[in-house]
Amino acid sequence: MNSLDTLQDTKRLTTTEEVFRQLKADIISLRLKPGVKISEVEVAKSCDVSRQPVREAFMRLGELDLLEIRPQRATRVRKISHQKLRDTRFIRAAVEVEVVRVACQVASPESLNAISANLEQQQKVVAAGDANQLKKLDYEFHRLICVAADRLPAFKVIAENKTHTERACTLELNDAVGMQEVLEGHTGIYKAICDGDQETAVARTRVHLAHLDGTLASASQNNPDFFED
């Protein structure tokens, strides 16, 4: 392979990543709603790219169970699977419980300061009623706990499993009560980690994630057409 081929491959991969990230964000935010048809041709036209990177982005989204790709038939945004939610909820809880346990043992002052700064930002966006910004800070909060535990690879597992629950959360966590619950849950976990109290940190993590169960149930009840199985 010559240098020109390498450059072209790199550019194509970069374009694929950009299309993938945009489509993933659109699916999670429900700008692309569950069950809606999605076309390679239309996406390529709107992104001003060729169909190849779009096709590759579609395949990646299919592997994440966010798109339903059926040969010779229309590709659709996959509906939110109850079974997938149960599975990802279980995996996420198992990982996060151990992460906070370790964080209680090894978190440095610098890593705790980073979490504290994140919580200060959460307080501001909750006061402003900015649900979209809270979701971004929530994502970063859980990443920072993995950093504090020196278990950053664990966040990859957490992030992958958050993808499915985030769509349902988008339906329900736009109200003040839901946002305040998220903030209070995060604050309680942080304080327990600061105290090095493993059992309290674990218990508060379980309670925090248990709130998610109610959110998912409410989302399903209020938007049945967006869910399957």
N, C-alpha and C positions, 0 to 999 in steps of 0.2 A: 504494500500500500504506500503510495507516495504522499508527500506533505499536503498536496491539494485535497486528496481523498480524506486524509485525517482531519483537515480543517472543515471540510463539508460535513463529515460525520459529527464533529464536535458541535457545529452550528445546528445540525438537525436535532441532536440530543438536547441542546439547550432550548430549542423551540418546543420540543416535545414536553420538556419539564415545565415550561411556561404555560402551555395549553393544559397540561395535567393539573397544575396547581390552580389555574383559573376555574376549570370545570369542577374540581373537587370543592373549591370554595363556594361555587354557585350551588352545588348539590347540598352541601352542609347548611348553607344559609337559606335553602329552599327557594332561591331564585329559580332553580330548576326543581320543580316539584316532583315528588314520588309518582311514578307511573307515566310521566310525560315522555313523548317520543323525542329522540335527539338524533340529528343527522350529521354524518361526517362532512358532507358537502356544505351544509349550512354553517357548521362550526368553523370549517376551513375558510369560508368566505368572510365570516364575521371577524376572525382573527387575522385575516390576510396572510394565510400560510397555505402550503400544499396539504393534500389529504394524508400524506404519510405520517407526519408527526401527530396529526389528529387521531389517526388509526392506532398509533402506538399508545397515545394517551388513553384512548378508549380501552385498550387491552389492560392497561394498568388499573384503570378504574373498575374494570370487570373483575380483576383479581382481588380487588378490595370489596367486592360485592356491592358496589355502588351503581354499576350499570349492568343491565341484563342484555347481553349480546347474543343474538340468535341468528345464525346464518340464513341468508335469504329472507329475513324478516326484520322489521323495524327494531332498532336498538332503543331501549327505554331506560329511564332512571329507575333503578330498582326500588320497589316499595320497602318500607322499613320492616324488617323481619323481627317478630316477637322472639323467635328462637335465637336469632343472632344477638339481640339485646340481652337475653338471659345469659348467653355464653360469654359475651364480652364483659358484662357486668361482673360475672364470677371471676374471670381472669384478672380484670382490673383490680378488684378488691384484694385478691390474693397477692398481687404484686405490690400494691400501694401499702398494704398493712406491713409488709416486711421492710419496705423502703423507709417508712416513718420510724419503725423500730430501730433501724440502723442509724437514722438521722439523729435520734435522741442520744446515741452513743458517740457519734463522731463529728457532728456539725460544728464548724468553726465559727468564730464571731463574724467573719466576713460573709459567710454564706447566710447566717441568720440576719445580718443587716440587709442583705439583698432581698430576703423574703419580707422583712419589715417594710422596706421601700415599696415593694409590690402591693402589700396590704394597704399602705397609705394611698396608693393610686386607686385601689379598689374602693376605698371609702369615698373618694371623690366622684368616681363614676356612678356608684350606687346613689349618692346624693343627687347627682345630675340625671339619674334615670337612664343612663346610657348602657343598655343591655349588650349591644355589640362589642363595646370596648371592654365590658366586664368579662365576656367570653374569652377575649384575647388575654386578659390578665389572669383569668382562671387557668388557661393553658400554661402560661408562664409560671404561675404559682406552683403547679405540680411538677414542672420541670426543675424549678429551683429547689424543691425538696429532694429530688433525685441528685442534684448537684451537692446539696448539703450532706447527703448520705454517701457521696462518692460512688453513686450507682447510676450514672447518667445513661448507660445502655438500657436500663430498665424503663427509661422514659419512652423509648421507641415502642415498647410493648404497650405502655399506657396510652400513648398517642394514637396508635393503631386502633386500640379498642375504644377510645373516646370518639373516633370518627362516626361510629354508628349511633351512639347515644346523643351526640351533638345535634343531629337532625331533629330528634324528638324534643330535645331541650330548647331548640330554637322556637318550637311551637308554644312552649309553656313558660319560659323564664324571662319573659319581657315585662313582667309586672313587678312592682316594688317589693311585694312580699317575697317572691321567689329570689330576687336579687339580694335582699337582706339576709335570707337564709344561707345563701352561698357565702356571703361575707362572714357571717357569724361562724359558719362551719370552718372556714379557712383560718379565722382568727383563733379559734379554740385549738386547732391542730398545731398552729405555730407556737402558742403559749406552752403547750405540753412539750414540744420539742425543745424549746428554750429551757424548760425546767428539767430536761432529761428524763421525763416521766414516760417510760415506754408504754405502760399499760393504759394510761390516760390518752396518750397519743393514738394508740391503736383503737381504743374505744371510740374516740371522737372521729377518727377516720371512718370507722364502720357506720357511725351515725350519719356522718356527712354523706357517705355514699348511699345510705338507706333512703335519704331524702330523694335521691335519684329515682328510686323505685316508684315513689308516688308521682313524680313528675312524668315518668314514662307511662304510667297507667292513665293519668289524666290526659296526656297527649293522645294516646290511643283511643280513649273514649270520645274525645272531642273532635278527632280527625280520623275516623275509621277508614276512609278511602285511601289514606296514605300508608296503611299497614297491611301486612300479609301474615299468613299462618298464625 
